[in-house]
Amino acid sequence: MPRHFPLLLALLIAAPAFAQDVITPGHSDIDTSFIESGEANYSISIKQGPMEQTIGTVTTTLVIDEETGQIEAIRAYEMMGQKLADTTVAAWPSLAAISHVSNNPQRSLRFTVADGMITGARNAPGHEPETFEMSVDGPIFDAAWMSTLVPALPLEDGYEVTVTAFEDDEAGIGDYALSVSGPVSLELPSGQKYDVWEVPAVNPSGETVRYFYDVNNRALLRIAMNPQPGLEVFIDAETGGGK
């Protein structure tokens, strides 16, 4: 499950066929014209049976710097009385991982990717800081970029692809299976209705996160997941979506 939501998960305990490919940074399937600098706001809610409750918000800010050849994503969360921060940097336009810093009450995690090595450290309350390093064969995606990478892929019904990405020092590098279906209808809590592409992403552990993008501009409108049986988590756009 994407590292964007570590605290949340801890608290909540006959289509056309396309040839499947493996996507790595700089792949020809990636069209970065669908990725733009900007800010988007989302609400976070949970649903269990008939009960549904909004538990927080997240603001995502993307900044593309053409001069330095980098793109930065800053995500600020407020959930259940706690604040989280997550900052990731990737090369532009390849989206190859450069660095990641994540801080939440469960742990802090930071790593950099350079010269064929991933090096970093993590620190959980009550434990000594632990460092790690891992060799890589070439440029690698950071799994935290999944929601930004997906709209840059060919969104067509039946499109399937494998994305190889680094999750963290414990999960390591793994393959994420993506598939596209649609257009399908989506209604947000605001009552707004959209035609969307639905893109489930299955991580190496078999967990699925579903992404929903506006068919007109590929804005991210919803992220949905099931962290445990009977429990649904929704991250919904508040103002028309974002990247």
C-alpha positions, 0 to 999 in steps of 0.5 A: 500500500502506498507509503503516503498513508502510513499513519492511517493504516496503522490507526485503522488496522471482455475488454480489448487486450494490450501487451503487458509491459514493465515501466521504468523511469523514462519509459516511452509510455510515460507522457509527462504533459499530463503532470503539472505544478499545482495544489490539490486538497482532499478529504479522508473518510472511512466507511464500515457498514452503514457508518461513514466518517471524515477523519482528516485532510491532505493537501498535495503540492507539486512543483516542477523545476525545469532548470534543476530537472526535478519535481517535488511533491509535498503532502501535508496531512491532518488526521485524527488530531495528528499532523504528518509530513511527506516530501518526495523528489524525483528527476524530471521528466523521467520521474526517477527517485532522488529522495524521500523524507516522511515523518509521522508518529509511528516512524520517520523515514528518509532515503536518497538514490544516487550512484546505483545505491539507495541509502537511508535511515528510519527511526521509530519512537523507543527504538534506536535509529536504523540505517540501510542501503540497497543496490539498484541496477538503474533508475527506480521509481519511488512507490510514493509517486504512483498516483502522479505516475498513473495519469502519465500512462496510456489510460485506455480500457484494458491497458495493463502494465507492471511498475517496478518501484521502491516501497521502503527499506522493509518492503524493498523493490517490487512490482506493482500490477496496474490495469485500467478500466472505464470510463465508469461513473463516480460520485464524490461526497460533494455530489459532483459526478464524473466519468473516470478511469479506474486504475487498481494497483496491486502491490507485491504483498497483494494489497490493492489501491484503486485510483480514479482519474477524470477522463477529461483532464486526468485529475486525481479524484479519488483513492480507495483502499480496504486496509481490513475486511469490511473497512473502506478508506476514501481520499476524495478531491475537494475541488475538482481533483489534482495530480 
